[in-house]
Each structure stands twice: as structure tokens, then as C-alpha cells.
Amino acid sequence: MSRHVPTYELYGENTGQEPDFWLHCETIRSRSSLHQWEIRLHRHESFFQILYIEAGSGDAIFGEKSHAIYPPAIITVPPGLNHGFRFSRDIDGFVITIMKSHLSHPPGERSHLGEWLATPHLTPLDADNAEAAHVMQTLRRLGDEFENRRGGRNEVLAAYVSLALRLTARISREGNAQELPSNENARRMEMLSELIQQHFRSHKPASFYARELGVSPTHLTRIVRSMTGNTPHEMIAGKLIEEAKRQLVFTLASVQEIGFRLGFADPAYFSRFFLKYTGETPRVWRVKEKVRLEDA
């Protein structure tokens, strides 16, 4: 019998409500100390996480495999991946949680950065390397910016995230990173995420993705349920909603135009689809989200 892996918002939290942040930053110590320095195996459906390890040590657990952590280092964790951590009591650093819909290059996107973000990485940082030192400084500045509510905070945080991820991906490509292996189902989930990224606008059915992966629709449903708790159809719908939200916030396109871009020929159907999965129409959600981000 497979072990149940809980799905959390922030670790240990599951309110059932949509998160009221696009980025959250806290010290690793602040949360891990509440759980005896062990973050048990869990996953996040909508979050991408960056862990910056400045001091201390520990282990990163992905699936059934454990990987030693030595500072300074960065760990990136894509959404939907079962993961956990064990930390020493002298651990120091940050964990940064980002709504995947707010990443400039979503995990799995056909670009160097998007493809790199689709898998977990453990990237050692050499303080004598100029780019690694810049990553460390950028993440420290991000932590300070998160704590201090100064003008233009959201724009500065977004710039810091983009810079840190791009430089870390570059360091990784130059051979200093360890790509953390996952089990067969996790690899299939990565392939499925890439296929959905390519085809979600054409509203392909789950059977199409099963065929592309060489498994039966029933087996695909079993894999997706075991890894995420959702069905393939819900994953596809979730990608459409994620992209709709991104365009509603970051573009000036009308709701009708955004619906057309996402493959909805009928604007009314797009609104009903969005309402079904969010509880609000696209227009109402757009107004509320822009107000929330301005006040954040």
C-alpha cells in the first residue's frame, strides 16, 4: 500500500482556502524548529520553492532518496513533487515559496529556464565564484525586502526571484549542480507536465496524454492521483486556470481575448469554466487580485 503524502500550502498548513500571497519568505529555522527539525514528506500543488542554505547541514528527501546538504547551497523544488527535509539545529537560511503562476518561466516551459525548473536541483554555491556570491547576496536582499514593506515591493521581489533563478540555472548548467533523481512515476509526471505545457490551449483529453506517455488512461489516472491527489483532467484544467490568472494580472487583454488565446471559442463558456474552478468570474477575480497585489 502506498504511503499517503499530504498536500500543504506552507508546511503543516492546509486551510482549504486560496493562498493570500504570491510570494512568502521565512527562515528555515522558524518552521523546522516547530517540527523537531524534520519536514516530513509532503508536496505543494501550486507552489515553487527555493531553499537557500547559508549554514548548518541536512538531507533533502525526494521520493525515496536522500541527498546530503552542505552550505552554502540552493535547492529548487517544483510543484507537485513529494519532498521532505532533515536539518541540523544550527541550520540558517531562507525558504522562499512562490505561486507557480507568478513565475516568468513556469516549470516545464520549453525554454532553458522553464525546463530546468521542472526538476528538483541541489546547487552548491562557491562563495569565491562571482555569480554564486551574487546569488547569495540577491537572496539575502530578497529576505530583507520581504520583511520591509517599502514602495515597489512586489516589483523588487519579482526581480530578485528572476535574477536568483537565472543565475542558479546558469551555475547548474556549468556543472556544479546535482539533479536530484526521482522515481518512475515522478519522471512520468514531469513528462506529463511538459506535454500539458505544449498542448493545454488545444484542450486535448486525458486519453491523448495517456497515449503520448504509452500508458492506459486508467493507469495515467492512477499515477496522477498517487502523485498529486488530482485527476489528469484536473491537472489540465489547473494549467488553463493558472495561465488565465497570469494573463488577467500581467496583461491588458480583455477577458474575451484571454479566453480566445486559451482555446475557448465561447467567451461565456470561458467565464463559466473559470467560475467553476475559482468561485469567481474572470473580471471579478482580476479586479480583486490587482487590488490585493497593490496592497501587499
C-alpha positions as CSV (number, residue, x, y, z in Angstrom):
1,M,0.0,0.0,0.0
2,S,1.4,3.4,-1.0
3,R,2.1,5.9,1.8
4,H,-0.2,8.9,1.9
5,V,1.7,12.1,1.2
6,P,-0.1,15.2,2.4
7,T,-0.6,18.3,0.2
8,Y,0.1,21.5,2.1
9,E,0.1,25.2,1.4
10,L,3.0,26.2,3.7
11,Y,4.3,23.1,5.5
12,G,1.8,22.0,8.1
13,E,-0.9,24.3,6.8
14,N,-3.9,23.2,4.8
15,T,-6.7,25.8,5.2
16,G,-8.6,24.7,2.1
17,Q,-8.6,28.4,1.0
18,E,-6.7,30.0,-1.8
19,P,-3.4,31.4,-0.5
20,D,-3.4,35.2,0.1
21,F,0.2,35.7,-1.1
22,W,2.1,35.3,-4.4
23,L,5.5,35.1,-2.5
24,H,6.3,34.1,1.0
25,C,9.7,34.1,2.7
26,E,10.7,32.8,6.1
27,T,13.7,31.4,7.8
28,I,14.2,27.7,7.6
29,R,14.7,27.6,11.4
30,S,11.4,29.3,12.1
31,R,9.3,26.4,10.7
32,S,11.6,23.4,11.0
33,S,12.2,24.1,14.7
34,L,8.4,23.6,15.3
35,H,8.7,20.1,13.8
36,Q,11.9,18.8,15.6
37,W,14.0,20.0,12.6
38,E,12.3,17.5,10.3
39,I,9.9,18.4,7.4
40,R,8.2,15.2,6.6
41,L,7.4,14.0,3.1
42,H,4.8,16.3,1.5
43,R,4.0,18.3,-1.7
44,H,2.6,21.6,-2.8
45,E,0.3,21.7,-5.9
46,S,0.7,25.4,-6.8
47,F,4.0,26.4,-5.3
48,F,7.6,26.5,-6.5
49,Q,10.1,26.7,-3.6
50,I,13.7,27.9,-3.3
51,L,15.7,26.9,-0.2
52,Y,18.8,28.9,0.5
53,I,21.1,27.1,2.9
54,E,23.6,29.5,4.4
55,A,24.9,27.5,7.4
56,G,24.3,24.1,9.0
57,S,23.6,20.9,7.2
58,G,20.9,18.3,6.5
59,D,19.3,16.0,4.0
60,A,16.9,16.6,1.1
61,I,14.4,13.8,0.5
62,F,12.9,13.4,-2.9
63,G,10.7,10.3,-3.3
64,E,12.6,7.6,-1.6
65,K,16.1,9.0,-2.0
66,S,18.0,11.2,0.4
67,H,20.7,13.8,-0.6
68,A,23.2,15.4,1.7
69,I,23.1,19.2,2.0
70,Y,26.2,21.3,2.7
71,P,26.2,25.1,2.8
72,P,26.1,27.3,1.0
73,A,23.6,25.8,-1.4
74,I,20.3,26.3,-3.1
75,I,17.6,23.7,-3.5
76,T,14.8,24.3,-6.0
77,V,11.6,22.3,-5.6
78,P,9.0,22.2,-8.5
79,P,5.2,21.9,-7.8
80,G,3.6,18.5,-7.3
81,L,6.8,16.8,-6.2
82,N,6.9,14.7,-3.0
83,H,9.8,16.1,-0.8
84,G,11.0,16.5,2.7
85,F,14.0,17.7,4.7
86,R,16.0,16.9,7.8
87,F,18.0,19.8,9.2
88,S,20.7,20.2,11.8
89,R,19.9,22.5,14.7
90,D,22.3,25.2,13.5
91,I,20.6,25.5,10.2
92,D,20.5,29.0,8.8
93,G,18.9,30.3,5.6
94,F,15.6,31.0,3.9
95,V,12.7,29.1,2.3
96,I,11.0,31.2,-0.4
97,T,7.6,30.0,-1.6
98,I,6.2,31.3,-4.9
99,M,2.9,30.8,-6.7
100,K,3.9,29.0,-9.9
101,S,1.5,31.2,-11.8
102,H,3.7,34.2,-10.9
103,L,7.0,32.7,-12.3
104,S,8.1,34.4,-15.5
105,H,9.1,30.9,-16.9
106,P,6.7,28.2,-15.4
107,P,8.3,24.8,-14.7
108,G,8.2,22.7,-17.8
109,E,8.0,25.6,-20.3
110,R,10.0,25.0,-23.4
111,S,12.9,27.2,-22.5
112,H,16.2,26.6,-20.7
113,L,14.9,28.1,-17.5
114,G,11.4,26.6,-17.7
115,E,12.8,23.1,-18.4
116,W,15.4,23.5,-15.6
117,L,12.7,24.5,-13.1
118,A,10.7,21.3,-13.9
119,T,13.0,19.1,-11.9
120,P,14.5,19.4,-8.4
121,H,18.1,20.6,-8.1
122,L,20.6,20.9,-5.4
123,T,23.2,23.6,-6.4
124,P,26.3,24.1,-4.2
125,L,27.4,27.7,-4.2
126,D,31.1,28.6,-4.2
127,A,31.4,31.9,-2.4
128,D,34.6,32.7,-4.4
129,N,32.6,32.5,-7.6
130,A,31.3,35.9,-8.6
131,E,27.9,34.7,-9.8
132,A,27.4,32.4,-6.8
133,A,28.2,35.3,-4.5
134,H,25.7,37.4,-6.4
135,V,23.0,34.8,-5.9
136,M,23.7,34.7,-2.2
137,Q,23.5,38.4,-1.9
138,T,20.3,38.6,-4.0
139,L,18.5,36.1,-1.8
140,R,19.6,37.9,1.4
141,R,18.3,41.2,-0.2
142,L,15.0,39.3,-1.0
143,G,14.6,38.3,2.6
144,D,15.2,41.9,3.7
145,E,12.8,43.3,1.1
146,F,10.1,40.8,2.1
147,E,10.3,41.9,5.8
148,N,10.2,45.6,5.0
149,R,7.1,46.9,3.3
150,R,8.7,49.6,1.1
151,G,7.3,51.1,-2.1
152,G,7.5,49.0,-5.2
153,R,8.0,45.9,-3.0
154,N,6.3,43.4,-5.4
155,E,8.3,44.5,-8.4
156,V,11.6,44.3,-6.5
157,L,10.8,40.8,-5.1
158,A,9.9,39.6,-8.6
159,A,13.2,41.0,-10.0
160,Y,15.2,39.3,-7.2
161,V,13.5,35.9,-7.8
162,S,14.1,36.1,-11.6
163,L,17.7,37.1,-11.1
164,A,18.4,34.4,-8.5
165,L,16.8,31.6,-10.6
166,R,18.5,32.6,-13.8
167,L,22.0,32.7,-12.2
168,T,21.4,29.5,-10.3
169,A,20.3,27.8,-13.5
170,R,23.5,29.1,-15.2
171,I,25.7,27.7,-12.4
172,S,23.8,24.4,-12.7
173,R,24.3,24.2,-16.4
174,E,28.1,24.8,-15.9
175,G,28.2,21.5,-14.0
176,N,28.1,22.5,-10.3
177,A,24.6,21.2,-9.6
178,Q,23.2,17.8,-8.7
179,E,20.0,17.0,-10.4
180,L,18.0,15.0,-7.9
181,P,16.7,11.8,-9.3
182,S,13.1,10.7,-8.8
183,N,11.2,7.5,-9.2
184,E,9.5,6.3,-12.4
185,N,6.1,7.9,-11.6
186,A,7.8,11.2,-10.9
187,R,9.5,11.1,-14.3
188,R,6.2,10.4,-16.0
189,M,4.7,13.3,-14.1
190,E,7.5,15.5,-15.4
191,M,6.8,14.3,-19.0
192,L,3.0,14.9,-18.5
193,S,3.7,18.4,-17.2
194,E,5.7,19.1,-20.3
195,L,3.0,17.7,-22.6
196,I,0.3,19.7,-20.9
197,Q,2.5,22.8,-21.3
198,Q,2.7,22.2,-25.0
199,H,-1.0,21.3,-25.7
200,F,-3.2,22.8,-22.9
201,R,-4.5,25.5,-25.2
202,S,-5.9,22.9,-27.6
203,H,-7.9,21.2,-24.8
204,K,-6.6,17.7,-25.5
205,P,-8.4,15.0,-23.5
206,A,-6.7,12.9,-20.9
207,S,-6.7,9.9,-23.3
208,F,-4.4,11.9,-25.6
209,Y,-1.8,12.4,-22.9
210,A,-2.0,8.7,-21.8
211,R,-1.3,7.7,-25.4
212,E,1.6,10.0,-25.7
213,L,3.1,8.5,-22.5
214,G,2.5,4.9,-23.6
215,V,0.1,4.0,-20.7
216,S,-3.6,3.4,-20.5
217,P,-6.0,6.2,-19.4
218,T,-6.7,4.3,-16.2
219,H,-3.0,3.8,-15.4
220,L,-2.4,7.5,-16.0
221,T,-5.2,8.5,-13.7
222,R,-3.7,6.1,-11.0
223,I,-0.3,7.7,-11.4
224,V,-1.6,11.3,-11.3
225,R,-3.8,10.6,-8.3
226,S,-0.9,8.9,-6.4
227,M,1.4,11.8,-7.0
228,T,-0.9,14.8,-6.8
229,G,-4.3,13.7,-5.4
230,N,-5.9,15.0,-8.6
231,T,-7.1,13.5,-11.9
232,P,-5.4,14.3,-15.3
233,H,-8.4,16.3,-16.2
234,E,-8.0,18.5,-13.1
235,M,-4.3,18.9,-14.0
236,I,-5.2,20.1,-17.5
237,A,-7.9,22.4,-16.1
238,G,-5.5,23.7,-13.5
239,K,-3.0,24.7,-16.2
240,L,-5.7,26.6,-18.1
241,I,-6.7,28.4,-14.9
242,E,-3.1,29.2,-14.0
243,E,-2.4,30.7,-17.4
244,A,-5.7,32.6,-17.3
245,K,-4.8,34.1,-14.0
246,R,-1.3,35.1,-15.2
247,Q,-2.8,36.9,-18.2
248,L,-5.5,38.5,-16.2
249,V,-2.9,40.1,-13.9
250,F,0.0,40.7,-16.2
251,T,-1.6,41.7,-19.5
252,L,-4.2,44.3,-20.5
253,A,-6.1,41.9,-22.8
254,S,-9.8,41.7,-22.4
255,V,-11.4,38.7,-20.7
256,Q,-12.8,37.6,-24.1
257,E,-9.3,37.9,-25.8
258,I,-7.7,35.9,-23.0
259,G,-10.4,33.2,-23.5
260,F,-9.6,33.0,-27.2
261,R,-5.9,32.8,-26.5
262,L,-6.6,29.8,-24.2
263,G,-8.7,27.9,-26.8
264,F,-12.2,28.9,-25.7
265,A,-14.3,29.8,-28.7
266,D,-17.2,30.9,-26.5
267,P,-16.4,33.7,-24.0
268,A,-19.4,32.7,-21.9
269,Y,-18.0,29.2,-21.6
270,F,-14.6,30.5,-20.6
271,S,-16.3,32.6,-17.8
272,R,-18.2,29.5,-16.6
273,F,-15.1,27.4,-16.6
274,F,-13.1,30.0,-14.6
275,L,-16.0,30.4,-12.2
276,K,-16.2,26.6,-11.6
277,Y,-12.6,26.4,-10.6
278,T,-12.1,29.7,-8.7
279,G,-15.5,30.6,-7.4
280,E,-15.4,34.0,-9.3
281,T,-15.7,35.3,-12.8
282,P,-12.5,36.3,-14.6
283,R,-13.5,40.0,-14.3
284,V,-14.2,39.9,-10.6
285,W,-11.0,37.9,-9.9
286,R,-8.9,40.3,-12.0
287,V,-10.1,43.3,-10.0
288,K,-9.7,41.7,-6.6
289,E,-6.2,40.3,-7.4
290,K,-4.9,43.6,-8.7
291,V,-6.2,45.4,-5.5
292,R,-4.6,42.6,-3.3
293,L,-1.2,42.9,-5.0
294,E,-1.2,46.7,-4.7
295,D,-1.9,46.4,-1.0
296,A,0.6,43.6,-0.4
